[in-house]
Amino acid sequence: MPDHLSILIVEDEPGLCWGLETALRLDGHDVSATLSGQDGLDLAAQRRLDLAFIDAKLPDLPGEEVARRLIALHPTLAVVLISGFYYPEDRIIVEGLEQGLYQQFISKPFALADIRAAVQEVAARRLC
């Protein structure tokens, strides 16, 4: 099992948000989850974070903006952008990855194994 991480999930689909939160908690991680970008930023201001899964399209803020603000609060934060709207070759994804804004992009629908692999990668980097 990977090192236990402090994880934030910002996902506006309630069922998906709950599912990710539940699975990652069962894996032993400290997880906070919310349905909006601003709520995610508010949660991040109150705690240390290792990893954030952010939906690209949120009702209040673009996922890219949420990622930028989260990294301003937590410079070592790893961000994984998730989206059913964008594709890996879309400009916003390519540029975000090149700039280091996101460590990974996972497109919806995804397998839980994709999420767990992202968590393991972040945990492995923390041990280096």
C-alpha positions, -999 to +999 in steps of 0.1 A: +000+000+000+013+034-008+022+060+018-009+076+033-016+109+016-037+139+023-059+142-008-085+167-020-111+158-046-129+187-064-156+170-086-191+184-094-207+150-101-219+139-066-218+102-073-183+103-087-171+126-059-185+102-033-171+072-051-136+086-053-137+098-017-149+064-004-124+044-024-094+065-014-105+065+023-107+028+022-072+028+009-062+046+041-058+081+028-070+113+045-095+126+020-116+158+017-141+161-011-162+189-025-184+197-054-171+232-062-139+250-069-143+276-042-151+251-015-120+232-026-099+263-021-115+269+013-107+234+024-071+237+011-065+268+031-072+249+063-049+219+058-018+204+043-023+186+010-002+161-010-025+155-040-056+170-056-079+155-082-097+184-099-124+182-125-117+205-154-152+218-157-167+230-124-198+251-119-180+280-104-144+281-115-124+264-143-103+235-130-072+251-144-078+282-121-085+260-091-052+242-098-033+274-100-047+287-068-041+254-049-005+254-060-001+290-048-013+277-014+007+244-015+037+247-039+046+210-036+010+199-043+006+173-071-025+180-092-043+155-114-069+170-138-098+148-146-123+155-174-150+141-196-148+172-217-112+175-227-089+150-245-052+144-238-042+164-269-063+195-261-042+227-257-053+233-221-042+198-211-009+198-231+001+233-219-009+225-183+013+193-183+042+211-200+040+239-174+039+215-145+004+227-135-009+191-136+012+160-131-013+139-149-045+141-169-071+113-166-101+113-189-135+102-180-147+076-178-118+061-160-110+030-140-103+032-103-070+016-111-061+049-130-068+069-098-048+045-076-019+046-100-018+084-098-018+081-059+010+055-060+031+078-082+027+107-059+035+086-029+066+072-045+078+107-053+074+117-017+097+089-006+125+101-029 
